[in-house]
């Protein structure tokens, strides 16, 4: 039987992707000890933007804090806390934080870790997908 897991995001070590974006992996197969939905908490600093990305797999965003402009192909959408976005595979997407001073925080959900580039960067840099703030 698989063990239950409770993850406190405040105890998860952020992976610094660039000057404006950091990523905390909250759940994947490694953390769960079995096949699991993958969840990431992303933080886009005030004034920050993500580069445009596109991949073949579906992705879901859940806005937690702050406000951002979401670019989906040629369309723009204002995101505020509580909003949910389904991004089909093949759709180019990017974010611009609307605030110059406050962070924009979102949860990203995807079916398998192999579909997420930051997941692979984390493993390359750390040798694992998940670290707590108590680890080096």
ChimeraX attribute file (.defattr): number of C-alpha atoms within 10 A of each C-alpha:
attribute: neighborCount
match mode: 1-to-1
recipient: residues
	/A:1	4
	/A:2	7
	/A:3	8
	/A:4	7
	/A:5	9
	/A:6	10
	/A:7	13
	/A:8	8
	/A:9	15
	/A:10	10
	/A:11	13
	/A:12	19
	/A:13	19
	/A:14	21
	/A:15	21
	/A:16	14
	/A:17	14
	/A:18	11
	/A:19	10
	/A:20	16
	/A:21	20
	/A:22	18
	/A:23	24
	/A:24	26
	/A:25	26
	/A:26	23
	/A:27	22
	/A:28	22
	/A:29	14
	/A:30	14
	/A:31	18
	/A:32	18
	/A:33	13
	/A:34	12
	/A:35	12
	/A:36	16
	/A:37	14
	/A:38	23
	/A:39	20
	/A:40	21
	/A:41	22
	/A:42	23
	/A:43	23
	/A:44	24
	/A:45	22
	/A:46	20
	/A:47	16
	/A:48	23
	/A:49	19
	/A:50	16
	/A:51	10
	/A:52	13
	/A:53	13
	/A:54	15
	/A:55	16
	/A:56	10
	/A:57	15
	/A:58	15
	/A:59	18
	/A:60	16
	/A:61	21
	/A:62	19
	/A:63	21
	/A:64	19
	/A:65	17
	/A:66	20
	/A:67	22
	/A:68	27
	/A:69	16
	/A:70	19
	/A:71	17
	/A:72	18
	/A:73	14
	/A:74	8
	/A:75	8
	/A:76	13
	/A:77	12
	/A:78	14
	/A:79	25
	/A:80	18
	/A:81	15
	/A:82	11
	/A:83	12
	/A:84	16
	/A:85	14
	/A:86	11
	/A:87	17
	/A:88	15
	/A:89	12
	/A:90	13
	/A:91	18
	/A:92	16
	/A:93	19
	/A:94	17
	/A:95	22
	/A:96	21
	/A:97	26
	/A:98	20
	/A:99	15
	/A:100	10
	/A:101	11
	/A:102	16
	/A:103	22
	/A:104	27
	/A:105	24
	/A:106	27
	/A:107	20
	/A:108	20
	/A:109	20
	/A:110	19
	/A:111	17
	/A:112	15
	/A:113	20
	/A:114	11
	/A:115	16
	/A:116	17
	/A:117	11
	/A:118	20
	/A:119	21
	/A:120	16
	/A:121	15
	/A:122	21
	/A:123	12
	/A:124	11
	/A:125	10
	/A:126	13
	/A:127	11
	/A:128	13
	/A:129	23
	/A:130	21
	/A:131	20
	/A:132	16
	/A:133	11
	/A:134	8
	/A:135	8
	/A:136	7
